Amino acid sequence: MKFSPKIAAALLCASLSLGAQAASYGNNLLVNGDAENGTTGWSAIGNDALFSSVAYGPNWVQPTQPGPVDRGNSLFVGGSGWSYAAGTQTIDLSAFTGAIASGQVSFSLTGWLGGWAAQGDNAIFQASFLDTAGNELGSATLGPLSAADRNEISGLFYQEALGLLPSGTARVRFVLDMERQGGGDNDGYADNLSFSLNTAAVPEPESYALMLAGLGLLGAVARRRSRQAI
């Protein structure tokens, strides 16, 4: 995936500014993936607006509409008036260096993504696997869900991608990106985002299929970024 020079520089600065997160197998390594602490842990990208954390309610997704059972009080939304809203964070995986090099670390990228009614507003959640120099070795992507994918139902729907971390992965950069396609608000929704690692043998074939499906969506995120470049 390629970003404009301005966006790439912003992402590099964000990744270099973060220290190693407390790391252990089986735990969510993402900071504030459930929006319960506002936008803590997330940084804006270039000139894009940072998405918002809002309470479940009638203006966005109601507590009774589809979404995670353990949804808490808040979710991420694109926000009012923004055509594009995005945020990024980077985690350090140096604690897993030896296991990653031996090809014995699998990842699980999960989240709940959605939109509003018949509008095409949507969210994409992407993890990029970087080496020590910041080169991208691979990636996995969740979303976007179209209105048809949601049967034009407002709410959030579970997505996942599984696979093996590429050998040489030192950091993981996450980008959560919302796009407005209709209406006044950016109704791209996301909640309960998670990234965890485990020791595992080679995943089942369907796991690789999920990862490859995610890779096929990289162009969608790249197009969003390029449209923001000056």
Salt bridges, closest charged atoms under 4 A:
ASP48 OD2 - ARG225 NH2 1.90
GLU136 OE1 - ARG173 NH2 3.76
ASP177 OD1 - ARG224 NH1 3.37
ASP177 OD2 - ARG225 NH1 2.70
GLU179 OE1 - ARG224 NH2 3.33
GLU179 OE2 - ARG227 NH2 3.50
